């Protein structure tokens, strides 16, 4: 009785797992054009010593800077709304 109850409790989770994993098995392969571009031209275009640095510092530097500014503004706004000592 107790085992049957546990199996019935796990049944929705198993169904969800099958519903998520099954479509992944029949997906088409991912496009490789961007990957090939980065591998072929990454170091030459950015001048970085390795490919990871080329992608992160060369191509995503402005995006990273923007995310940093947004985070700084969010923290500043939260501190302002929480109030400080008067």
C-alpha positions, -999 to 999 in steps of 0.1 A, spaced: 0 0 0 27 24 10 48 16 -21 18 20 -44 12 55 -29 48 65 -35 47 53 -71 15 73 -77 31 104 -61 60 101 -85 39 95 -116 33 132 -124 70 139 -122 78 110 -144 53 121 -169 67 156 -169 102 142 -174 91 122 -204 73 152 -218 104 173 -216 130 147 -226 111 131 -255 110 163 -277 147 168 -272 154 134 -287 138 143 -320 151 178 -323 171 187 -355 209 193 -350 218 228 -339 231 252 -366 269 255 -367 275 286 -387 281 309 -357 304 283 -340 324 279 -372 327 317 -376 340 321 -341 365 293 -344 378 305 -378 380 342 -371 378 347 -334 415 351 -324 424 370 -356 396 396 -353 400 403 -315 437 397 -309 429 378 -278 453 350 -268 427 322 -268 392 317 -282 373 320 -249 389 354 -242 382 364 -278 345 358 -274 342 372 -239 364 402 -241 364 410 -278 328 405 -289 308 405 -257 327 433 -238 300 460 -245 273 436 -234 291 427 -202 297 464 -195 260 471 -200 250 443 -177 274 457 -151 258 491 -153 223 477 -150 234 457 -119 250 487 -103 218 508 -109 196 480 -95 217 477 -63 218 515 -59 180 517 -64 174 489 -39 196 506 -13 177 539 -19 143 522 -15 153 503 16 163 536 31 192 545 53 199 563 85 187 598 86 
